[in-house]
Amino acid sequence: MRMMVPPKIHRRSIDRDLVEFFRTHRKASFNRAVARLCRYFAVRRPRITWYEYIDWGRAAGKTFEDGRIHLVHPENWKRGRKYKSERMWVQMIYHEMGHYLFWTDAERKADAFMRRMVVGLRTARKARRTAVRVIGTRRQRVLRSSRVTSRPRARRAKAA
C-alpha cells in the first residue's frame, strides 16, 4: 500500500510548529501545523478539543467518526506519564491525524502515517551517530556469524 505524505520540506515546517506549540503553548503554531496538514490532503480541519487527561490518563488522544479529536494538552502531557517527551507528544498528534485521514483499517494506517511523517526529520548529527552505531552492529554480526559457520563441528562417536 502506498501512503501519501507531504514532502519533506512541508513535514519539517509542520513538525517545527508542533514542537514550538509544545514548548510555548502558542495556539497559532498548532493551528498553522494542522492547517498545513489539512490543506495538503484537501480535507476540512478537524474540531479539536483539549483535555487534561482522557480515559483516566490511559489515552493521549481520541478520534471520533464525526471528525472530532480529543487531545491531551502539552501542559498536562508532562504530568503523570512514564514517557513525557515532546517527541512522543508530536508523534501522538500525527497518530491522531492519521486516524482522521484514514478511516479504513484505522489503527495500522495511523501508526504507518506517524512513522512516515517522522522519517527524514532527524538532524544530520543524530543521523550520523545512528548510522555509525548501525554499521558497527552489522560488522559485529557479520564477524560473529562467520566465526560460527567456519568452525568445524566436532563429531561424537556412537556408543556401542
N, C-alpha and C positions, 0 to 999 in steps of 0.2 A: 504494500500500500504506500503510495506517495503522499506525503503530507506537506502542504504548502505552509511555509513560514515566511515572515518578512525578510528582506535582505539584511545582511549583517549590519550595515550602517544604521538601518531603522531599529533593529533589535538592540544595538548599543545605546541609542538615544532613549528607547523605552526603558531599558534596564537602568540607565543613568537617572532617569526621572523617578523610577520606583525606589532606587537607593536614596535619592535626595529626600523623597517623602518619608522614608523610614527614619532618616536622621533628623529632619527638621520639622516634620508633620505639617508642611505647607500643602494644602489641599490642591492647589493649582498644579503642582508637579504630578500628583496622582491622576488628576483629570486629564492632563496632557498625555500621559502614558497610555491610559485607557482609550482616549480618543484616537491616538495614532494607531493602536492595535485594531480598533473597530473600523477605522477608515480604510485600513489595508484590506480587511476581509469584507468590507461593504456591508456591515451589519449595524443595527441600532445599538447604541450604548446601553449596557445593562443597568438596571436600577440597583445600586449598591448601598447597603446599609451596614453601618459599623456597630460592632458589639464588643463588650469587654471579654466575654467568653461565649462559646457556642457548645451546646451539648455537654454541659458541666465540665468544660475545659478539655474535652477529648478531641473535638474537631477544631480546625483552624479556619475553615471556610465551608460554605454550603451553597450549592447552586440549585435553583428550583426550575421546574418545567416552564413556568411563565416568564422566565428571564430575570428573576430577582437573584441577587447574590448577597449572601450574608458573610461578612469578613470580620476577623479579629483585628482591631486597630493595633498599629505598631507599639503604642504606649502600653497596651495590655499584653502584647505578644511577649514582651520581655519578662513578664511576671509568671511564675509558676510553670515554666516549661523546662524540660530537660535540655532541648536544643533550641536556643533562643537567638540564633544568629540572624543577621539581616538577610543573608543569602537564602536561608530556609524560608523566610517570610516572602521574599521576592519569588521564589520557586512555587510557593503556595498560591500566589497571585496568578502565575502562569497556569498552574494546575486548574484553578477555578475558571479561568478564562478559556482553557481547553474544554472544560465541561460545557461552558456557554456556547462555544463554537461548534462542537461535535457532539451531537446527541446520541448517535448510534454507537454502541459499544463504548460508552462514555468513559469509564474508568481507565481502560487501556489506552484510549486515544488521548485522554487528558494527560496521563503520565508521559506518553510519547511526545506530545506537544511541549510539555515543560522541558523535557530533555533537549529537544530540537531548538528551543528558544535560547537555551543556555550555551549550546555548543559554539565554540569560537569566540566567546566573550571574555575569556581569561586574558590577563595581561601577559605580555611576552615573557617576562621574567618567570612567572609561575609556570607557564607552558614549558619553558626550557628546563626548569627544575624537575618537572614531572617527566619530561622526555628522557632526561638523564637517568632518572630512577627506573623508568620502564626498560630502557636499554640495558641497564645494569642487571635487572632481574632476568631479562631474556638471556643474557650471556651466561648467567649462573645456571639457568635452566638447561641451556644447551650443553654446558660443561657437565652438569650432573647427569643428564640423560646419556651423554656419550660415554661417561665412565661406567655407567650401569650396563650399557649394552656391549661394551668392548671387553668386559671382564669375562674370562671363561668360566663356565659353570662346572662346579665340582660334581662328579657323578659318584653315587654311592653304590657299592656292590650289594647285591641282594643277599640277604642271609639265607643260608640253606637249611 
